[in-house]
């Protein structure tokens, strides 16, 4: 089905009183309090935000009115509400560019504060680029988009003797008489459509502690989807599933109900199967029913699934990737809302030559059945998946499921068997440390607490932190590798090469809002003068973002404890850590003793800091980067400065760690405590981007880029490298095709903001480096 067909519809527009259904509507239009006639507010009950809207009638004394409509067929994109506003102009009070599309959804104009636009005759839909509530305006042209105080004002053009080319102004016009000045005696009809951005959960589902109750809750997750068309592969049209909490009886809040899509997952009612199935059930808006023989049914089509828990988890993950990939390709066809040049569409057109339009126009069950006829081997190499989460199948972990579904993380439950070692139980980290001693043997300084601490070796020695483990929660586990950019582990122990999120850190993600003054507070603490090289000009290179950078040195235990109780957007620690905690001027502070902290994100760049990092997370932090072993100071300084600059450039924690992980020793030395999606600030390129130099030959180089998904540009967003002459779009996370450029043009081609570029495994920045000289000096990257 098309996007608009997926909306509730009675088949004909019906007038509904504005206030009658106010309590039941996700978005409603209400008169603005404290203002006269003609002022309204779009109220988003899910996100709890408001967008003021000003309207004007033909005369000073006229009072524009609004009527809620039961259908919204004028809008190609899905909306939660549609209103006919009798007015000659409408002004959403937000700063936004306006995209003007005709009846065929073709972009015909873009209006900005610097360049207003005229809308030609005929039906057109205007989309606001940014607004707290996703907003559309439909008019019958001619009309104009102008700006007042940088707010976009949509005005119907009047007919008269001086407007020979003008036509009927709107669907609500009662006549075409005009006075001597060319003004109409009636107002036109402007349609206003709005949709909740649904980045927040609509509410919380209460479930009894049982697999059956959990299955019922997961079956409501599809209610967050704004559409069941292929466009739900766009993150802005997926929404966030409702939260889960335990209770005596099953209860659902407003705006949360089971979707009837004709798609069903039959599963054993066991936690491992339900955990693994959750992201797919959300994306397909599937109902889960109990079955000893697992299957996916779409309409009359049944696709059997394996019974073995490990094989079932793998199959469910493959189907999630398969259906999502085909949706991304299908949405880019000529029948879709956005007919763009998309790499995955081009690849699968050549590979499969599928009936794109037929798939696009089918309903969800029919389309899914058609997708199941396509072998997964044809699609799984098309998109690189951002996240895989290994999850222990325990009831207390079920509250993490809404967040994993929102991230479209592949879930493996039970986790695949951790890697066995050849020396009778010694962890992979111990083996890693042992084989990596060459990297630290010559170091004159490490970031352990030094020889003065109990049971410590000489400064150049290393050892695995499992020797300090108190219980299983502090041991190191090694998840099996996954076919994704990043991994997470939800279970006992701290993971190697994976993040350790908690339900609490996921929930804190929802409560984090940008500072009102757009100032980012960064606190850097260095408790060893020998490590000050990591400081310097590390933060604050961004235009349009203000950084309040505070540096502290040689703090005492009390001073550090008091500092951590204050509010910090980012906390960067440089110094020594051992089993007693963080070394201070007069002793050690164990962060596991903190009851609360005001730190949001952090980098603890010291030896074996993962336990201290989890202490910060338990005290209230969102997440941060920690180390798993002893670190030579040279490595820690290089990685610390690179990570800091990547955070400064808008990279989430997992993406920054992926970038620096290509260097020597760093991949296994660092990990993430808490939410891996934490982002210090927005990125100038939208989605964070890294560009790699691949080849140098005959004065030309090959560049390959990757855009990393983030909270605001999550999986399904599109990105294009500015220097790519083909203007090809890629799904965020995918590595682009190679682009060949002349070496002597590299600096000008990449002159579009401060972004990182990697040459021979070293990181440089496009706005402060002579890249041509560096490339020529390396000879062969």
C-alpha positions in Angstrom: 0.0 0.0 0.0 1.1 3.6 -0.4 1.9 5.6 2.7 -1.3 7.5 2.7 -3.3 4.3 2.3 -1.9 3.2 5.6 -3.7 5.9 7.5 -7.1 5.5 9.1 -9.7 6.5 6.6 -13.5 6.6 6.3 -13.3 7.0 2.5 -14.5 10.6 2.5 -13.6 13.7 4.4 -15.8 14.2 7.5 -15.8 17.3 9.6 -14.9 16.7 13.2 -15.1 19.3 16.0 -11.6 20.4 17.0 -12.1 19.6 20.7 -14.2 16.4 20.4 -11.3 14.0 19.9 -8.6 16.0 21.6 -7.9 13.4 24.2 -7.6 10.5 21.7 -5.4 12.2 19.2 -1.6 12.0 19.1 -1.5 15.5 17.5 -4.3 18.0 17.8 -4.8 21.7 16.8 -6.1 23.8 19.7 -6.7 27.6 20.2 -3.6 29.2 21.6 -4.0 30.3 25.2 -3.6 33.9 25.9 -3.9 34.9 22.2 -6.8 36.3 20.1 -8.6 34.6 17.2 -6.4 33.1 14.5 -3.7 31.8 16.8 -3.5 28.0 17.3 -1.1 25.4 18.6 -0.2 22.0 17.2 0.1 19.9 20.3 2.1 16.6 20.2 0.8 14.5 23.1 3.6 11.9 22.6 6.6 14.2 22.5 4.9 16.8 24.7 5.9 19.7 22.4 3.9 22.5 20.9 4.2 24.4 17.6 2.4 27.8 17.6 0.6 28.6 14.3 -0.6 32.1 13.3 -3.4 32.5 10.7 -4.9 35.5 9.0 -8.3 36.2 7.4 -9.1 38.5 4.5 -10.0 41.4 6.8 -9.0 42.6 10.2 -12.3 41.5 11.6 -12.4 38.0 10.2 -11.7 35.1 12.5 -10.0 32.1 10.8 -11.5 28.8 11.8 -10.3 25.2 11.6 -12.0 21.9 11.1 -10.5 18.5 11.7 -10.8 16.1 8.7 -11.0 12.4 9.0 -8.8 11.7 6.0 -5.6 13.3 4.7 -5.4 12.2 1.1 -3.8 15.5 0.0 -0.6 14.5 1.9 1.7 11.9 0.4 3.5 11.5 3.7 1.6 10.1 6.8 0.1 12.5 9.3 -1.6 12.0 12.6 -4.0 14.8 12.0 -5.4 17.0 9.3 -7.3 20.3 9.5 -9.0 22.6 7.0 -8.1 26.2 8.0 -10.3 29.0 6.5 -7.6 31.7 6.1 -5.6 33.6 3.6 -2.3 32.9 5.2 -0.7 30.6 7.8 2.6 31.0 9.6 4.1 28.2 11.7 6.2 30.0 14.3 9.4 28.1 13.8 12.5 28.7 11.7 12.5 26.3 8.8 13.1 25.9 5.1 10.1 24.9 3.1 10.1 22.2 0.4 7.3 22.7 -2.2 6.0 19.6 -4.0 3.4 19.3 -6.7 0.6 16.7 -7.0 3.0 14.1 -8.3 5.3 14.7 -5.2 8.0 16.3 -7.4 10.0 19.0 -5.7 9.4 22.2 -7.6 10.8 24.8 -5.2 12.6 25.4 -1.9 11.9 28.5 0.1 14.4 29.9 2.6 14.6 33.1 4.7 17.1 34.4 2.1 15.1 33.2 -0.9 11.3 33.2 -0.7 9.3 31.2 -3.3 6.2 31.5 -5.4 3.9 28.4 -5.7 2.5 28.0 -9.2 -1.2 27.2 -9.8 -2.5 23.8 -8.9 -2.4 21.6 -5.8 0.9 21.7 -3.8 2.1 20.3 -0.5 4.7 22.3 1.5 7.0 20.5 4.0 8.7 22.2 6.8 12.3 21.1 7.1 12.5 21.5 10.9 9.7 21.8 13.4 9.0 20.3 16.8 6.0 18.7 15.2 6.4 17.4 11.7 4.3 19.8 9.7 2.9 20.0 6.2 0.7 22.6 4.5 -1.4 21.9 1.4 -2.7 24.7 -0.8 -4.1 25.2 -4.3 -1.8 27.7 -5.9 -1.0 30.4 -6.8 0.5 31.2 -3.4 3.7 32.5 -1.9 6.1 31.5 0.8 7.7 34.5 2.4 9.4 35.0 5.8 8.6 37.3 8.7 11.1 37.2 11.6 12.5 34.1 9.8 9.2 32.3 10.2 7.7 30.9 6.9 4.5 32.5 6.0 2.3 30.7 3.4 -0.1 33.2 1.7 -2.8 32.5 -0.9 -2.5 34.9 -3.8 -5.7 36.9 -4.4 -7.4 37.3 -7.7 -8.1 40.7 -9.3 -7.4 43.0 -12.2 -3.7 43.0 -11.5 -3.3 39.2 -11.3 -4.2 38.1 -14.8 -2.5 34.7 -14.3 -4.1 33.9 -11.0 -6.5 31.0 -10.7 -8.9 29.7 -8.0 -7.2 30.1 -4.7 -8.4 27.1 -2.7 -10.8 24.2 -2.3 -12.9 26.3 0.1 -13.5 29.3 -2.2 -17.2 30.2 -2.3 -17.0 32.7 -5.2 -14.5 34.6 -7.2 -15.7 38.1 -6.8 -13.1 40.7 -5.8 -13.2 44.3 -4.8 -11.7 47.3 -6.6 -8.3 46.5 -5.0 -8.2 42.9 -6.2 -9.0 41.5 -2.7 -11.3 38.5 -2.3 -14.5 38.7 -0.2 -13.8 35.2 1.2 -11.0 33.2 2.6 -9.3 30.2 1.0 -8.9 26.8 2.4 -5.5 25.8 3.6 -4.9 22.2 4.8 -2.6 21.7 7.7 -1.2 18.3 8.4 1.0 17.2 11.3 2.6 14.1 12.6 4.3 13.3 15.9 8.0 12.7 15.4 7.6 9.8 17.9 11.3 9.8 18.9 9.9 9.2 22.4 7.8 6.2 23.5 4.1 6.8 23.5 3.9 5.3 27.0 4.6 2.3 29.0 3.1 -1.2 28.6 2.7 -3.0 31.9 3.2 -6.8 31.7 3.1 -9.7 34.1 6.5 -11.4 34.6 6.0 -14.2 32.1 7.0 -14.9 28.5 3.3 -14.8 27.5 3.0 -11.3 28.9 6.1 -10.2 27.1 4.9 -11.6 23.8 1.7 -9.6 24.2 3.8 -6.5 24.9 6.0 -7.0 21.9 2.9 -7.3 19.7 2.1 -3.7 20.5 5.5 -2.3 19.3 4.2 -1.9 15.7 1.9 0.8 17.0 4.9 3.2 16.9 5.2 2.9 13.1 3.9 6.0 11.4 3.3 4.0 8.2 3.5 0.4 7.0 4.8 1.4 3.6 8.5 0.9 2.6 9.1 4.5 3.9 9.1 3.1 7.4 12.7 2.3 6.7 13.2 6.0 7.2 13.9 6.5 11.0 11.6 9.5 11.1 8.6 7.2 10.1 9.4 4.3 12.5 8.8 5.9 15.9 9.9 4.5 19.2 8.2 1.4 20.7 6.5 1.8 24.1 8.5 1.1 27.2 8.0 -2.1 29.3 7.5 -2.4 33.0 6.3 -5.2 35.3 2.9 -5.3 37.0 0.2 -7.6 38.1 -1.9 -7.3 35.0 -1.4 -6.3 31.4 -2.1 -2.7 30.6 -1.5 -0.4 27.6 -1.5 3.4 27.5 -3.1 5.7 25.0 -1.7 5.5 21.4 -0.5 2.0 22.0 -2.5 -0.9 20.5 -1.8 -4.0 18.6 -1.6 -3.3 14.8 -3.5 -5.7 12.5 -1.1 -6.0 9.6 -1.7 -9.6 8.6 1.9 -10.5 9.7 2.4 -13.0 12.5 5.4 -14.6 14.2 4.9 -18.0 15.7 7.4 -18.6 18.5 8.0 -20.7 21.6 7.1 -18.6 24.5 10.6 -18.5 25.9 12.7 -15.5 26.6 15.5 -16.3 24.2 13.2 -16.6 21.2 11.2 -13.5 22.1 14.3 -11.4 22.7 15.7 -12.4 19.3 12.4 -11.7 17.5 11.7 -8.3 19.0 13.3 -6.0 16.4 11.8 -8.0 13.5 8.3 -8.0 15.2 8.5 -4.2 15.6 9.6 -3.6 12.1 6.9 -5.8 10.6 4.3 -4.7 13.1 3.8 -8.4 13.7 1.6 -10.2 16.2 3.4 -12.9 18.2 1.5 -16.1 18.9 2.7 -19.3 20.7 4.0 -22.1 18.5 6.5 -24.9 19.2 7.4 -24.8 15.5 8.7 -21.2 14.7 7.4 -19.5 11.6 6.8 -16.1 10.0 3.4 -15.8 8.3 2.6 -12.9 6.0 -1.0 -13.2 4.8 -1.4 -16.7 3.5 2.3 -17.2 3.0 4.1 -19.2 5.8 7.9 -19.1 6.1 9.2 -21.8 8.5 12.0 -21.0 10.9 14.5 -23.3 12.7 13.8 -24.6 16.2 17.4 -24.5 17.5 17.7 -21.3 19.6 21.0 -20.3 18.0 19.8 -21.0 14.5 16.5 -19.2 15.2 18.2 -16.1 16.5 20.4 -16.0 13.3 17.4 -16.5 11.0 15.4 -13.8 12.7 18.3 -11.4 12.4 18.8 -12.2 8.8 15.1 -11.6 8.1 15.2 -8.2 9.8 18.1 -7.2 7.6 16.5 -8.7 4.5 13.1 -7.0 4.8 14.7 -3.7 5.8 17.2 -3.8 2.9 14.4 -4.5 0.4 12.3 -1.7 1.8 15.1 0.8 1.5 15.5 -0.3 -2.2 11.7 -0.3 -2.8 11.1 3.2 -1.4 13.5 4.6 -4.0 11.4 3.5 -6.9 9.5 6.0 -9.1 6.3 5.3 -7.2 7.8 6.1 -3.8 7.7 9.4 -1.9 11.4 10.0 -2.6 12.6 8.9 -6.1 16.3 9.3 -5.5 19.5 7.8 -6.8 20.1 5.2 -4.0 22.9 2.7 -4.2 21.1 -0.3 -2.7 18.2 0.3 -5.2 20.7 0.3 -8.1 22.5 -2.9 -6.9 19.3 -4.9 -6.4 17.8 -3.7 -9.7 20.8 -5.2 -11.5 20.9 -8.3 -9.3 17.1 -9.1 -9.1 15.2 -6.9 -11.6 12.2 -6.9 -9.1 8.8 -5.4 -9.6 9.5 -2.3 -7.6 6.2 -0.5 -8.2 4.2 -3.7 -7.5 6.0 -4.2 -4.2 5.6 -0.6 -3.3 1.8 -0.5 -3.8 1.2 -3.8 -2.0 0.1 -3.9 1.6 2.5 -4.9 4.3 1.6 -8.6 4.3 1.6 -9.0 0.5 5.0 -7.1 0.3 6.5 -9.2 3.1 5.4 -12.4 1.4 7.0 -11.2 -1.8 10.2 -10.4 0.1 10.3 -13.9 1.6 10.4 -15.3 -1.9 13.7 -13.6 -2.4 16.7 -15.5 -1.0 18.4 -13.7 1.9 21.7 -14.3 0.2 20.8 -11.7 -2.4 20.5 -8.9 0.1 22.6 -9.5 3.2 25.8 -8.0 1.6 24.0 -4.8 0.5 23.9 -3.0 3.8 26.4 -3.0 6.7 24.4 -3.4 9.9 25.1 -0.9 12.7 24.5 -3.0 15.8 24.3 -6.5 17.1 23.4 -7.1 20.8 24.1 -10.3 22.6 21.5 -10.7 25.3 21.2 -13.2 28.2 17.6 -14.5 28.2 16.6 -13.4 31.7 13.3 -11.7 32.6 15.1 -8.6 34.1 16.5 -7.8 30.7 13.2 -7.3 28.9 13.0 -3.6 29.6 15.9 -3.1 27.2 13.9 -4.5 24.3 12.1 -1.2 23.2 15.5 0.5 22.8 17.0 -2.4 20.9 14.0 -2.4 18.6 14.2 1.4 18.1 17.9 1.0 17.1 17.0 -2.0 14.9 19.8 -3.9 16.6 20.1 -7.6 15.6 19.5 -9.5 18.9 21.3 -12.8 19.6 19.7 -14.6 22.5 21.0 -16.7 23.9 24.4 -15.2 23.1 26.6 -17.4 21.0 29.1 -19.4 23.0 32.0 -17.1 24.0 35.3 -17.9 22.4 37.2 -20.8 23.9 40.9 -20.4 24.8 43.7 -22.9 24.4 45.2 -22.5 27.8 42.5 -23.9 30.0 40.3 -20.9 30.9 42.6 -17.9 30.6 40.5 -15.2 29.0 41.1 -13.8 25.5 42.0 -10.5 27.2 44.8 -12.2 29.1 46.0 -13.7 25.8 45.7 -10.3 24.2 47.8 -8.6 26.9 50.4 -11.3 26.7 50.8 -11.1 22.9 50.7 -7.3 23.0 53.6 -6.8 25.4 55.8 -5.9 22.5 53.7 -2.7 22.2 54.3 -1.6 25.7 57.6 -3.2 26.6 59.5 0.0 25.6 57.1 2.3 27.3 58.5 4.5 30.1 55.1 5.3 31.5 51.8 3.5 31.8 48.5 4.6 33.1 48.3 2.2 36.0 48.8 3.6 39.5 52.4 2.7 39.5 54.7 0.7 41.7 53.5 2.2 44.9 50.1 0.6 44.7 49.6 -2.8 46.4 50.1 -5.9 44.3 51.2 -3.9 41.3 54.1 -4.7 39.1 56.7 -2.3 37.6 55.3 0.5 35.4 56.1 -1.3 32.2 54.3 -4.5 33.2 50.8 -5.4 32.1 48.2 -7.8 33.4 44.6 -8.8 32.7 42.0 -7.1 34.9 40.3 -10.5 35.5 43.0 -11.1 38.1 41.3 -8.3 40.1 37.8 -9.6 39.5 35.7 -9.7 42.6 32.7 -11.6 41.1 31.2 -12.6 37.8 29.9 -9.0 37.2 33.5 -7.8 37.0 35.0 -10.6 34.8 35.8 -10.1 31.2 33.7 -11.9 28.6 34.5 -12.2 24.9 31.4 -12.2 22.6 31.6 -14.0 19.3 32.2 -11.6 16.4 29.1 -10.3 14.6 28.5 -9.0 11.1 27.9 -5.4 12.2 29.8 -2.2 12.9 29.4 -2.4 16.6 28.4 -4.9 19.3 26.8 -4.7 22.7 26.5 -7.2 25.6 23.6 -7.3 28.1 24.5 -9.9 30.7 27.0 -10.6 33.5 30.6 -9.6 33.0 32.3 -6.8 31.0 32.6 -7.5 27.3 35.7 -7.2 25.1 35.2 -5.4 21.8 31.6 -4.6 22.7 29.6 -2.1 24.7 28.0 -2.8 28.1 24.7 -0.9 28.1 22.1 -1.1 30.9 18.4 -0.5 30.9 19.0 2.6 33.0 21.4 4.1 30.5 18.9 3.5 27.7 16.1 5.2 29.7 18.4 8.2 30.4 18.7 8.6 26.6 15.1 9.7 26.6 15.6 12.4 29.2 18.7 14.0 27.7 17.8 17.4 26.1 20.2 19.9 24.5 21.3 22.8 26.7 19.1 25.8 26.2 22.1 28.1 25.6 23.7 25.5 23.2 26.8 25.5 25.3 28.5 22.1 25.8 30.3 21.8 29.1 33.5 19.8 29.0 35.7 19.1 32.0 39.2 17.7 31.6 41.0 16.4 34.7 44.7 15.5 34.6 46.1 14.1 37.8 49.6 13.4 36.4 51.8 16.2 34.9 53.6 13.6 32.8 50.3 13.2 30.8 49.5 16.8 30.0 50.3 16.2 26.3 46.8 14.7 26.0 45.3 18.1 26.8 46.1 21.1 24.6 43.7 22.2 21.9 41.6 19.1 21.9 38.1 20.5 22.1 36.2 23.5 20.8 37.0 23.4 17.1 33.3 23.6 16.1 31.6 26.6 14.4 28.1 27.5 15.7 28.7 25.4 18.9 30.0 26.9 22.1 32.2 24.8 24.3 32.8 25.7 28.0 36.1 23.9 28.5 37.3 23.5 32.1 40.7 22.0 33.0 41.6 20.8 36.4 44.9 19.3 37.6 46.1 17.3 40.7 42.7 17.2 42.4 42.3 15.7 45.9 39.8 12.9 46.6 37.3 15.4 48.0 37.8 17.8 45.1 37.2 15.1 42.5 34.2 13.7 44.3 32.7 17.2 44.5 33.5 17.9 40.9 31.8 14.7 39.7 28.6 15.7 41.6 28.3 18.8 39.3 26.8 18.9 35.9 29.1 18.0 33.0 28.2 17.2 29.4 31.5 15.4 29.1 34.1 14.3 31.6 37.7 13.5 30.3 40.0 11.9 32.9 43.8 11.6 32.3 45.8 9.8 34.9 46.2 6.6 36.8 43.7 4.0 37.9 44.0 0.7 39.8 41.7 -1.5 41.8 41.4 1.2 44.5 40.0 3.7 42.0 41.2 7.0 40.4 44.5 8.3 41.8 44.3 11.7 43.3 46.8 14.0 45.0 46.0 12.6 48.4 44.8 9.0 47.7 42.2 7.2 45.6 38.6 7.8 44.7 36.6 4.7 43.9 33.8 5.8 41.5 31.8 2.7 42.5 31.2 4.4 45.8 29.4 7.4 44.2 25.7 7.6 44.8 25.0 10.1 42.0 26.9 12.0 39.4 26.1 14.9 37.0 28.3 13.5 34.3 26.5 12.7 31.0 29.4 11.1 28.9 33.0 10.4 29.7 36.4 9.2 28.6 38.5 7.5 31.3 41.8 7.3 29.6 43.7 5.2 32.2 44.7 1.6 32.8 41.9 -0.9 33.3 39.2 1.8 33.8 36.2 -0.3 32.9 35.1 -0.9 36.5 35.4 2.8 37.3 33.4 3.5 34.2 30.6 1.2 35.3 30.7 3.0 38.6 30.0 6.3 36.8 27.2 4.6 34.8 25.6 3.1 37.9 25.8 6.6 39.5 23.8 8.2 36.6 26.0 8.7 33.6 24.8 7.8 30.1 28.0 6.1 28.9 31.6 6.5 28.1 34.8 5.0 26.8 37.0 2.9 29.1 40.1 0.7 28.9 40.4 -3.0 29.5 44.1 -3.3 30.2 47.2 -1.4 31.1 48.0 1.4 28.5 51.4 2.7 27.5 51.2 6.5 27.7 52.1 7.0 24.1 49.1 4.9 23.0 46.7 6.5 25.5 47.7 10.0 24.4 47.2 9.3 20.7 43.9 7.5 21.2 42.7 10.0 23.8 43.3 13.0 21.5 41.7 11.2 18.5 38.7 10.2 20.5 38.3 13.7 22.0 38.3 15.3 18.5 35.9 12.7 17.2 33.5 13.4 20.0 33.9 17.1 19.3 33.0 16.5 15.7 29.7 14.8 16.6 30.7 11.1 16.5 28.7 8.8 18.9 30.8 6.7 21.3 30.6 3.5 19.2 31.5 5.3 15.9 34.5 7.1 17.5 35.8 3.9 18.9 35.3 2.2 15.5 37.4 4.9 13.8 40.4 4.7 16.3 40.1 0.9 16.5 41.9 0.5 13.2 45.1 1.7 14.8 47.7 -0.6 16.5 46.6 -2.1 19.9 43.6 0.2 20.3 40.9 -2.1 19.0 41.0 -4.5 22.0 42.3 -2.0 24.6 39.1 0.2 24.7 35.5 -0.5 25.2 32.2 1.3 26.1 30.4 1.4 29.5 26.8 2.4 29.0 24.9 3.5 25.9 27.1 3.3 22.8 24.9 5.8 21.0 25.8 8.7 23.3 26.7 11.8 21.2 28.4 14.9 22.6 27.0 17.2 19.9 25.5 17.2 16.5 27.7 16.7 13.4 28.1 19.3 10.7 27.6 16.6 8.0 24.4 15.4 9.7 25.6 11.8 10.1 29.3 11.6 11.2 31.6 10.8 8.3 35.1 9.3 8.0 36.9 9.3 4.6 39.7 6.8 3.9 42.5 7.3 1.3 42.8 3.9 -0.4 45.2 4.3 -3.4 47.8 6.6 -4.9 48.7 6.1 -8.5 49.6 8.5 -11.4 48.7 11.5 -9.4 45.2 10.2 -8.4 43.8 8.9 -5.2 40.8 6.8 -4.4 38.5 7.9 -1.5 36.0 5.8 0.3 33.6 7.2 2.9 31.4 5.9 5.6 28.5 7.8 7.4 27.8 6.4 10.8 24.2 6.1 12.1 23.5 8.3 15.2 20.5 9.0 17.4 19.2 11.7 15.1 20.4 10.1 11.8 19.7 6.4 12.6 19.6 3.4 10.4 17.8 4.1 7.1 18.9 7.7 6.7 20.5 8.6 3.4 23.9 10.3 3.0 26.0 11.3 0.0 29.6 12.4 -0.1 29.9 15.9 -1.4 33.0 15.1 -3.5 31.2 12.2 -5.3 30.5 13.4 -8.8 27.8 10.7 -9.3 25.7 12.2 -6.5 24.9 8.7 -5.3 23.0 8.3 -2.0 23.8 5.6 0.4 22.0 4.2 3.5 23.9 5.6 6.5 26.5 3.0 7.7 27.3 1.7 4.3 30.8 2.2 2.9 30.6 4.2 -0.3 32.0 3.2 -3.7 35.5 4.5 -4.4 35.8 7.9 -5.9 38.9 8.9 -7.8 40.3 12.4 -7.5 43.4 14.2 -8.5 45.8 14.6 -5.5 46.2 18.3 -6.2 42.5 18.8 -5.8 42.1 16.9 -2.5 42.2 20.0 -0.2 39.6 21.9 -2.2 37.3 18.9 -2.7 37.2 18.3 1.0 36.7 21.9 2.0 33.2 21.6 3.3 33.7 21.5 7.1 35.8 19.9 9.7 35.7 16.1 9.1 38.3 13.4 9.7 40.2 11.7 7.0 42.3 8.6 7.5 45.6 8.1 5.7 47.8 5.0 6.3 45.9 4.4 9.6 46.6 7.9 10.9 43.8 10.4 11.5 43.9 13.9 10.1 41.4 16.8 9.9 40.3 18.4 6.6 40.3 22.0 8.0 43.7 22.1 9.5 46.0 19.9 7.4 47.7 20.1 4.0 46.3 16.7 2.9 48.0 16.8 -0.5 51.5 17.0 1.1 50.7 14.2 3.5 49.4 11.9 0.8 52.4 12.5 -1.4 54.7 11.9 1.5 53.1 8.5 2.3 53.6 7.3 -1.3 51.2 4.4 -1.0 48.4 4.6 1.6 
